[in-house]
Amino acid sequence: MEILLVSLGAIFKLVNSASEAIVLALQIALIYFLIRLLSWQRDKKDAQQINEKLKAFKKEI
């Protein structure tokens, strides 16, 4: 995905040098990492809620 975005940046003349391409790639990687981190935190919270409901259900049985 990064390669595609950097390539498109070069094609559309948004990236004019190797250093700009590296900066763009780092920005993309940082955004990807932040989104994955937020998604992981949300998934962890959801899993905790499911586990609590399963424990409550298990106690009822």
Steps between C-alpha positions, in 0.01 A plus 500: 500500500781738586673430172180570309443833676860612459491397133179694444658797672792481259274458196291804595815700584413523871834340588799663334797337672606188684491682833139606438412140411658378824312762703174403330567130566573574867181704532297218347665246733430719804134542409470125437660425837271741685190353338612146584568605860157659539336198339688266734390700804137490385520127431656442842213688664244300299669172595495598866127575482432168329704314762307670781169401341624143455604482866159631606328249273716218637401591858131484405534144375 
